[in-house]
Amino acid sequence: MKLTQQLIAKFNTQDTFLVVSGYPSSQSKIDAVHDGMATYTKRTVEAIASKKRAQFVVLVEKETSEDPHQYAQNKVLVLPVFNKKKLTLFPVILRYLITFSQIKKIFIHSEFHIAGGISHIVLLIPFLLLIKLTGKQVYFTSHNAIHNFDDLAPHFNFKKGSLTLKIMNWGIKNYYRTLGKIVDYVVVLDEIIKQRLEKYIDGHKIIVSPHWLAKKRNANISKIQARKKLGIKTDEKVILYFGFLTWYKGADWLVEEFRKISTKNNIRLIMAGGEAYSLKDKKYYEEYYSSIQKKANQHKEITITGFVPENMVATYFQAADLVVLPYRGLIGASGCLSHAIAYNKPFLMSSNMKSLLNEQDIITIFSNSKKKVDAVMFGLNKIGFSKILSTLSDDKKLAELYPIVKEWASIRSEEKGIENDWNFVYDRKMINNSPSIASAFRGLLS
């Protein structure tokens, strides 16, 4: 199917939304090339198209085919048009903005260009400014936000106190200040991300659209069936880590602590993930990942699965007794946490993630359950790991976590999330202080 004049005419309307994002290219192709952000974007777009009868043009990376394809009752037109590692992605996208000249609202997702490295990140600013020059409304969805690299330096291979680290800290602050002067709105998935960005961007321009929970896929498998499929004994206790194995997510800490315990404890650790796609070609990360693999191989009850395909996600969560998130810091919303809640699994998170629980609806959940947030927290130390083991081995403690998970799933349901996205993001009316082209230029010069 080629991009015909009929297709252009159908989608080139003022009521259509144009999205630039990472995006799985077909219903079944949600694979290692795509992270949770791309999958989340896909599900949001297609759900809104189906429920609100809205039209979308989505510009995505070229993969096996450059032909356009349509989803969601033909309301979503997906165009594989750019190579996200090449500088040509920016002029290519601008060319399609001209093709679909009648579309007024453009949604740019923060991850679409990062594979190209620092040069692509720098060029994002003039790219966004050029879009504003066409008279479009620009919504920038920041799936993650780092305002200081100090605490996450090892994740990016920055040495503490180095000139590089100082330059990056200065650069990221000015990047957000400039971004905020150009775009109409910045969309974030957590209140904590808004609080970070408010130091550099007018708070009225930041929209919080909480990470809603996608309906469980392939969830008709029971715990017994899941364990049989994975070769896990019915009487084993299973700790699950889910996602790419990275330093900031604490993958190495969890493996290191777990390998200290006896192989006779009847406890299994499943590291359901593989190499981080954005880091796998970097030497320092290859050494990090190899180190984790080596330690895991020394303990027969530790399993590193490699990337988990979409049709196996339910199997791993259904097989688990406890989901553990040992993050050293927060960059953005946690897909693992969302999966744990969607699959009704008790979870524990590191104290470094505590700020995620400061949102009012989450505070209400803990109040209703008569539990303090510390009930789901642990420190990244020996005592913290002991809490993980004691919770895992105590059925009463696990049971006390279920009401929290159940209510969380209710308030962050897909239905409520889609309605919120529609009302506050896609169908949002512009506010008076949205930047004009002239004011964007003045802001950059100030």
Rosetta blueprint (number, residue, H / E / L):
1 M L
2 K L
3 L L
4 T L
5 Q H
6 Q H
7 L H
8 I H
9 A H
10 K H
11 F H
12 N L
13 T L
14 Q L
15 D L
16 T E
17 F E
18 L E
19 V E
20 V E
21 S L
22 G L
23 Y L
24 P L
25 S L
26 S L
27 Q L
28 S L
29 K L
30 I L
31 D L
32 A L
33 V L
34 H L
35 D L
36 G H
37 M H
38 A H
39 T H
40 Y H
41 T H
42 K H
43 R H
44 T H
45 V H
46 E H
47 A H
48 I H
49 A H
50 S H
51 K H
52 K H
53 R L
54 A L
55 Q E
56 F E
57 V E
58 V E
59 L E
60 V E
61 E E
62 K L
63 E L
64 T L
65 S L
66 E L
67 D L
68 P L
69 H E
70 Q E
71 Y E
72 A L
73 Q L
74 N L
75 K L
76 V E
77 L E
78 V E
79 L E
80 P E
81 V E
82 F E
83 N L
84 K L
85 K L
86 K L
87 L L
88 T L
89 L H
90 F H
91 P H
92 V H
93 I H
94 L H
95 R H
96 Y H
97 L H
98 I H
99 T H
100 F L
101 S L
102 Q L
103 I L
104 K L
105 K E
106 I E
107 F E
108 I E
109 H E
110 S L
111 E L
112 F L
113 H L
114 I H
115 A H
116 G H
117 G L
118 I H
119 S H
120 H H
121 I H
122 V H
123 L H
124 L H
125 I H
126 P H
127 F H
128 L H
129 L H
130 L H
131 I H
132 K H
133 L H
134 T L
135 G L
136 K L
137 Q E
138 V E
139 Y E
140 F E
141 T E
142 S L
143 H L
144 N E
145 A L
146 I L
147 H L
148 N L
149 F L
150 D H
151 D H
152 L H
153 A H
154 P H
155 H H
156 F H
157 N L
158 F L
159 K L
160 K L
161 G L
162 S L
163 L H
164 T H
165 L H
166 K H
167 I H
168 M H
169 N H
170 W H
171 G H
172 I H
173 K H
174 N H
175 Y H
176 Y H
177 R H
178 T H
179 L H
180 G H
181 K H
182 I H
183 V L
184 D L
185 Y E
186 V E
187 V E
188 V E
189 L L
190 D L
191 E H
192 I H
193 I H
194 K H
195 Q H
196 R H
197 L H
198 E L
199 K L
200 Y L
201 I L
202 D L
203 G H
204 H H
205 K H
206 I E
207 I E
208 V E
209 S L
210 P L
211 H L
212 W L
213 L L
214 A L
215 K L
216 K L
217 R L
218 N L
219 A L
220 N L
221 I L
222 S L
223 K H
224 I H
225 Q H
226 A H
227 R H
228 K H
229 K H
230 L H
231 G L
232 I L
233 K L
234 T L
235 D L
236 E L
237 K E
238 V E
239 I E
240 L E
241 Y E
242 F E
243 G L
244 F L
245 L L
246 T L
247 W L
248 Y L
249 K L
250 G L
251 A H
252 D H
253 W H
254 L H
255 V H
256 E H
257 E H
258 F H
259 R L
260 K L
261 I L
262 S L
263 T L
264 K L
265 N L
266 N L
267 I E
268 R E
269 L E
270 I E
271 M E
272 A E
273 G L
274 G L
275 E L
276 A L
277 Y L
278 S L
279 L L
280 K L
281 D L
282 K L
283 K H
284 Y H
285 Y H
286 E H
287 E H
288 Y H
289 Y H
290 S H
291 S H
292 I H
293 Q H
294 K H
295 K H
296 A H
297 N H
298 Q L
299 H L
300 K L
301 E L
302 I E
303 T E
304 I E
305 T L
306 G L
307 F L
308 V L
309 P L
310 E H
311 N H
312 M H
313 V H
314 A H
315 T H
316 Y H
317 F H
318 Q H
319 A H
320 A L
321 D L
322 L E
323 V E
324 V E
325 L E
326 P L
327 Y L
328 R L
329 G L
330 L L
331 I L
332 G E
333 A L
334 S L
335 G H
336 C H
337 L H
338 S H
339 H H
340 A H
341 I H
342 A H
343 Y L
344 N L
345 K L
346 P L
347 F E
348 L E
349 M E
350 S E
351 S H
352 N H
353 M H
354 K H
355 S H
356 L H
357 L H
358 N H
359 E L
360 Q H
361 D H
362 I H
363 I H
364 T H
365 I H
366 F H
367 S H
368 N H
369 S H
370 K L
371 K L
372 K L
373 V H
374 D H
375 A H
376 V H
377 M E
378 F E
379 G L
380 L L
381 N L
382 K H
383 I H
384 G H
385 F H
386 S H
387 K H
388 I H
389 L H
390 S H
391 T H
392 L H
393 S H
394 D L
395 D H
396 K H
397 K H
398 L H
399 A H
400 E H
401 L H
402 Y H
403 P H
404 I H
405 V H
406 K H
407 E H
408 W H
409 A H
410 S H
411 I H
412 R L
413 S L
414 E H
415 E H
416 K H
417 G H
418 I H
419 E H
420 N H
421 D H
422 W H
423 N H
424 F H
425 V H
426 Y H
427 D L
428 R L
429 K L
430 M L
431 I L
432 N L
433 N L
434 S L
435 P L
436 S L
437 I H
438 A H
439 S H
440 A H
441 F H
442 R H
443 G H
444 L H
445 L H
446 S L
